[in-house]
Amino acid sequence: MLYNNLIEILEVIALGSLYFLVATLSIVIPELTRDTYHYLSHSRKCKFLRKLHGNHHQIIKPRAKDFSNLDLEKYISSQWQNDIPENFVMLVISFLFPTLVFVLFNL
Ligand SMILES: [Zn+2]
């Protein structure tokens, strides 16, 4: 009886730990995906991403911090060329990771 209760407690702890790990990685993995996407966008190896990201940095200059002279049409264009694909990749990875974990562990 005591042995069965101990096994049940350990199962609950193991399952809780797994959920905590999945929740934590669900935050960390999209952030790593964004950083990797940004790194590849600055890499000379991915010329397509580099061109799209270059358009983004022509509009968004983080060090300037003054967005008052922002050309709205170019800003929207850079959003479509850089930010939306980047967020789409993050979204796909965000869905894939927990789905994969739940399928693999049959949860
Ligand atoms: Zn950049």
Residues whose N, C-alpha, C, O or C-beta is under 5 A from the ligand:
A	BS01	ZN	none
